[in-house]
Each structure stands twice: as structure tokens, then as C-alpha cells.
Amino acid sequence: MKKTFKLTNTKIKVARVVEGVKHEVRKYLKRERRKKLPEGVDFWDFDCKFGGTAEEATEIHLSEINKCIDEAEEKQLESFYIEILAKPGYRLKKKLGEEK
């Protein structure tokens, strides 16, 4: 998903637009996670970017998306850019006796 979302709308309040954006992001993540995993892959991982525009976008962790959307609402941005790309994820095996 590479998309620029507009937060300004003449008929809908900003809070409702933000809720819609978060819903669309969650729906996309669910859809991607349901896809069949390739051979030897443990899970779907995601590369995420967030910014005011596509050129300004910086890498963020998947868990920070909602926080970044809330910050964009607080800063009263007119629009923002989100990029979420699925990639194969591999679990790392812990060595015996290794702690967290």
C-alpha cells in the first residue's frame, strides 16, 4: 500500500476521517496476513514509511503507525503519506541458555 490520505473534508469531521484511515490500514494488514506464505517463510513482515509527502517519508515500525496518524491529526496536517509493503519474515532461533 502506497497512499496519500487527505485529512481535510468539507462534510466529514477530521476525527471521523482519521478513524477511516486507521480502519483502512488495519483492513490492508489483515488482508496481507491472510495470504499464503511462501515455502520456508515463518510470517509476513512489513516495511513501513510515514511522512507528510512521499519524499519526506521516513521508516517506522509497524506498531508506530497509529501513533504517527494521531500526531498528524494533532499537527493539523492536510494530508500524509503511508507506505506499507509486505515481505517474508523469518524467526531467529535462540541459543540454549540465552535470555531475552
Order of alpha helices (4+ residues) and beta strands (2+ residues): beta-alpha-beta-beta-alpha-beta
